[in-house]
């Protein structure tokens, strides 16, 4: 059992194949990302650094573990994480997905 404190949304495949007029080769054009239905989750910050510095500019660096009820196969590469009030925490690339069969949960690293 997990304690729900947020939601995830995976991106829908919204790219389309086009033919480049100059070269004649097929290209893939990305369209603005669209998101699937929200899935309740529990997220835990495994690393959070609000004082990261790059080229003398500050930014926030974060990594999360996300737990889902049930064994969910996720084939997407992007994930949008929101809190329980639907405030966006961020859009992250998925690093790893692990199926925890013993407890019937899915663990996602972003």
NUNUMI-445436 format. One record per residue: residue number from 1; residue in three letters; x, y, z of N, C-alpha, C in turn. Coordinates in pm, whole numbers, plus 50000, padded with zeros to 5 digits. Example, Ala and Ser with C-alpha at 12.3 -4.5 7.8 and 13.67 -1.06 7.14 Angstrom:
[1; Ala; [51319; 49431; 50780]; [51230; 49550; 50780]; [51320; 49670; 50780]] [2; Ser; [51285; 49775; 50708]; [51367; 49894; 50714]; [51290; 50003; 50787]] 
END
This chain:
[1; Unk; [50085; 49882; 50000]; [50000; 50000; 50000]; [50089; 50124; 50000]] [2; Unk; [50052; 50219; 49919]; [50128; 50344; 49913]; [50039; 50459; 49957]] [3; Unk; [50103; 50566; 50001]; [50031; 50686; 50042]; [50037; 50784; 49925]] [4; Unk; [49923; 50810; 49864]; [49919; 50895; 49746]; [49946; 51041; 49784]] [5; Unk; [50045; 51101; 49717]; [50074; 51242; 49740]; [50094; 51318; 49608]] [6; Unk; [50062; 51252; 49497]; [50077; 51320; 49369]; [50023; 51237; 49254]] [7; Unk; [50051; 51285; 49133]; [50004; 51220; 49011]; [50116; 51223; 48908]] [8; Unk; [50118; 51123; 48822]; [50207; 51126; 48706]; [50123; 51121; 48580]] [9; Unk; [50179; 51176; 48474]; [50119; 51166; 48342]; [50231; 51133; 48244]] [10; Unk; [50207; 51036; 48158]; [50306; 51003; 48056]; [50269; 51075; 47927]] [11; Unk; [50369; 51096; 47844]; [50344; 51168; 47719]; [50287; 51072; 47615]] [12; Unk; [50198; 51125; 47535]; [50144; 51048; 47422]; [50238; 51066; 47304]] [13; Unk; [50251; 50965; 47222]; [50337; 50976; 47103]; [50269; 51070; 47005]] [14; Unk; [50324; 51188; 46993]; [50260; 51288; 46909]; [50354; 51342; 46801]] [15; Unk; [50446; 51259; 46759]; [50533; 51302; 46650]; [50474; 51252; 46518]] [16; Unk; [50506; 51320; 46412]; [50453; 51276; 46283]; [50567; 51269; 46182]] [17; Unk; [50553; 51177; 46090]; [50654; 51158; 45986]; [50627; 51255; 45872]] [18; Unk; [50731; 51322; 45828]; [50722; 51415; 45716]; [50838; 51387; 45621]] [19; Unk; [50824; 51432; 45500]; [50932; 51421; 45402]; [50998; 51559; 45390]] [20; Unk; [51128; 51562; 45414]; [51203; 51687; 45401]; [51208; 51724; 45252]] [21; Unk; [51162; 51844; 45220]; [51153; 51887; 45079]; [51290; 51903; 45015]] [22; Unk; [51392; 51940; 45093]; [51525; 51962; 45037]; [51597; 51831; 45010]] [23; Unk; [51589; 51738; 45106]; [51666; 51614; 45093]; [51584; 51497; 45041]] [24; Unk; [51452; 51500; 45062]; [51368; 51389; 45021]; [51365; 51275; 45121]] [25; Unk; [51434; 51291; 45234]; [51437; 51187; 45337]; [51326; 51209; 45439]] [26; Unk; [51276; 51100; 45498]; [51174; 51116; 45602]; [51235; 51177; 45728]] [27; Unk; [51161; 51265; 45791]; [51201; 51326; 45917]; [51085; 51314; 46015]] [28; Unk; [51117; 51324; 46142]; [51014; 51320; 46245]; [51002; 51458; 46305]] [29; Unk; [50882; 51513; 46304]; [50858; 51643; 46364]; [50786; 51623; 46496]] [30; Unk; [50838; 51686; 46599]; [50773; 51678; 46729]; [50669; 51789; 46739]] [31; Unk; [50555; 51752; 46790]; [50447; 51847; 46814]; [50443; 51871; 46964]] [32; Unk; [50381; 51978; 47007]; [50371; 52008; 47149]; [50323; 51884; 47225]] [33; Unk; [50391; 51848; 47337]; [50355; 51724; 47406]; [50211; 51725; 47457]] [34; Unk; [50147; 51612; 47442]; [50015; 51592; 47501]; [50030; 51484; 47607]] [35; Unk; [49950; 51494; 47711]; [49965; 51407; 47827]; [49843; 51317; 47844]] [36; Unk; [49869; 51196; 47888]; [49761; 51100; 47914]; [49695; 51131; 48048]] [37; Unk; [49596; 51049; 48084]; [49522; 51067; 48209]; [49616; 51057; 48329]] [38; Unk; [49594; 51137; 48435]; [49679; 51131; 48554]; [49664; 50997; 48627]] [39; Unk; [49775; 50947; 48678]; [49779; 50823; 48756]; [49822; 50859; 48897]] [40; Unk; [49745; 50823; 49001]; [49786; 50853; 49138]; [49917; 50781; 49172]] [41; Unk; [50002; 50849; 49249]; [50133; 50793; 49283]; [50180; 50846; 49418]] [42; Unk; [50289; 50787; 49465]; [50361; 50840; 49580]; [50501; 50875; 49530]] [43; Unk; [50543; 51000; 49550]; [50677; 51038; 49506]; [50761; 51076; 49627]] [44; Unk; [50890; 51045; 49616]; [50987; 51070; 49722]; [51110; 51131; 49657]] [45; Unk; [51157; 51242; 49708]; [51278; 51304; 49653]; [51399; 51224; 49702]] [46; Unk; [51472; 51162; 49611]; [51592; 51089; 49649]; [51714; 51180; 49650]] [47; Unk; [51704; 51291; 49577]; [51811; 51391; 49574]; [51746; 51526; 49543]] [48; Unk; [51776; 51626; 49624]; [51720; 51759; 49601]; [51825; 51862; 49638]] [49; Unk; [51864; 51944; 49542]; [51965; 52046; 49564]; [51913; 52178; 49508]] [50; Unk; [51873; 52267; 49597]; [51818; 52396; 49554]; [51928; 52498; 49527]] [51; Unk; [52054; 52460; 49551]; [52164; 52554; 49533]; [52262; 52509; 49425]] [52; Unk; [52216; 52434; 49328]; [52304; 52391; 49220]; [52347; 52513; 49138]] [53; Unk; [52466; 52506; 49083]; [52523; 52619; 49012]; [52584; 52572; 48880]] [54; Unk; [52551; 52641; 48772]; [52609; 52612; 48641]; [52627; 52744; 48567]] [55; Unk; [52747; 52771; 48523]; [52778; 52896; 48453]; [52733; 53017; 48534]] [56; Unk; [52759; 53014; 48664]; [52722; 53121; 48757]; [52573; 53148; 48764]] [57; Unk; [52491; 53049; 48731]; [52346; 53062; 48743]; [52294; 52950; 48832]] [58; Unk; [52205; 52987; 48923]; [52148; 52889; 49016]; [52029; 52817; 48953]] [59; Unk; [52017; 52690; 48985]; [51901; 52612; 48943]; [51876; 52503; 49047]] [60; Unk; [51760; 52443; 49042]; [51726; 52335; 49135]; [51744; 52202; 49065]] [61; Unk; [51819; 52115; 49130]; [51844; 51982; 49077]; [51768; 51881; 49163]] [62; Unk; [51691; 51792; 49100]; [51610; 51697; 49177]; [51602; 51563; 49106]] [63; Unk; [51597; 51457; 49187]; [51573; 51321; 49139]; [51466; 51262; 49230]] [64; Unk; [51376; 51186; 49171]; [51264; 51131; 49248]; [51251; 50981; 49226]] [65; Unk; [51198; 50913; 49329]; [51145; 50777; 49317]; [50995; 50793; 49315]] [66; Unk; [50929; 50720; 49228]; [50784; 50726; 49219]; [50730; 50584; 49231]] [67; Unk; [50633; 50565; 49320]; [50570; 50434; 49339]; [50428; 50438; 49287]] [68; Unk; [50389; 50333; 49213]; [50253; 50318; 49163]; [50196; 50188; 49216]] [69; Unk; [50066; 50186; 49246]; [49999; 50062; 49282]; [49981; 49978; 49157]] [70; Unk; [50013; 49852; 49165]; [49998; 49762; 49052]; [50124; 49757; 48967]] [71; Unk; [50129; 49655; 48883]; [50243; 49639; 48793]; [50210; 49709; 48662]] [72; Unk; [50272; 49824; 48641]; [50242; 49909; 48525]; [50364; 49910; 48433]] [73; Unk; [50344; 49875; 48309]; [50452; 49880; 48211]; [50449; 50018; 48146]] [74; Unk; [50558; 50091; 48159]; [50568; 50227; 48103]; [50673; 50225; 47994]] [75; Unk; [50632; 50259; 47873]; [50723; 50257; 47758]; [50761; 50397; 47713]] [76; Unk; [50707; 50497; 47778]; [50735; 50635; 47738]; [50869; 50681; 47793]] [77; Unk; [50916; 50793; 47743]; [51044; 50845; 47789]; [51028; 50968; 47877]] [78; Unk; [50914; 51034; 47870]; [50891; 51154; 47951]; [50776; 51131; 48048]] [79; Unk; [50786; 51200; 48161]; [50685; 51186; 48264]; [50664; 51322; 48329]] [80; Unk; [50539; 51361; 48350]; [50509; 51486; 48420]; [50462; 51451; 48559]] [81; Unk; [50526; 51512; 48660]; [50495; 51485; 48800]; [50425; 51607; 48859]] [82; Unk; [50310; 51583; 48924]; [50236; 51689; 48991]; [50208; 51646; 49134]] [83; Unk; [50186; 51745; 49221]; [50152; 51711; 49360]; [50003; 51682; 49370]] [84; Unk; [49954; 51659; 49492]; [49814; 51621; 49513]; [49717; 51731; 49470]] [85; Unk; [49761; 51857; 49472]; [49676; 51970; 49430]; [49693; 52000; 49282]] [86; Unk; [49763; 51914; 49209]; [49787; 51924; 49064]; [49880; 52040; 49026]] [87; Unk; [49964; 52084; 49120]; [50069; 52181; 49087]; [50186; 52105; 49026]] [88; Unk; [50235; 52152; 48913]; [50341; 52079; 48844]; [50473; 52089; 48918]] [89; Unk; [50534; 51974; 48943]; [50667; 51968; 49003]; [50772; 51973; 48893]] [90; Unk; [50744; 51905; 48783]; [50837; 51909; 48671]; [50809; 51802; 48568]] [91; Unk; [50878; 51813; 48457]; [50875; 51712; 48351]; [51013; 51648; 48349]] [92; Unk; [51016; 51516; 48360]; [51143; 51445; 48378]; [51155; 51331; 48277]] [93; Unk; [51277; 51302; 48232]; [51299; 51180; 48156]; [51300; 51061; 48251]] [94; Unk; [51246; 50950; 48208]; [51243; 50830; 48291]; [51379; 50763; 48283]] [95; Unk; [51439; 50738; 48400]; [51569; 50674; 48406]; [51557; 50523; 48407]] [96; Unk; [51466; 50472; 48492]; [51451; 50327; 48507]; [51312; 50296; 48560]] [97; Unk; [51257; 50182; 48519]; [51129; 50132; 48570]; [51153; 49993; 48624]] [98; Unk; [51109; 49969; 48749]; [51128; 49838; 48812]; [50992; 49787; 48861]] [99; Unk; [50958; 49665; 48823]; [50835; 49602; 48869]; [50864; 49529; 48999]] [100; Unk; [50798; 49570; 49108]; [50816; 49508; 49238]; [50705; 49404; 49256]] [101; Unk; [50727; 49285; 49204]; [50624; 49181; 49200]; [50582; 49135; 49339]] [102; Unk; [50672; 49132; 49435]; [50640; 49083; 49569]; [50535; 49169; 49638]] [103; Unk; [50533; 49299; 49608]; [50438; 49390; 49673]; [50338; 49450; 49574]] [104; Unk; [50340; 49402; 49449]; [50247; 49446; 49345]; [50252; 49598; 49325]] [105; Unk; [50374; 49649; 49307]; [50394; 49792; 49284]; [50495; 49813; 49172]] [106; Unk; [50497; 49933; 49120]; [50594; 49972; 49017]; [50674; 50090; 49071]] [107; Unk; [50806; 50082; 49056]; [50895; 50189; 49102]; [50961; 50252; 48980]] [108; Unk; [50953; 50385; 48974]; [51008; 50460; 48861]; [51112; 50557; 48914]] [109; Unk; [51228; 50561; 48849]; [51331; 50660; 48881]; [51329; 50768; 48775]] [110; Unk; [51320; 50894; 48821]; [51330; 51009; 48729]; [51431; 51107; 48783]] 
END
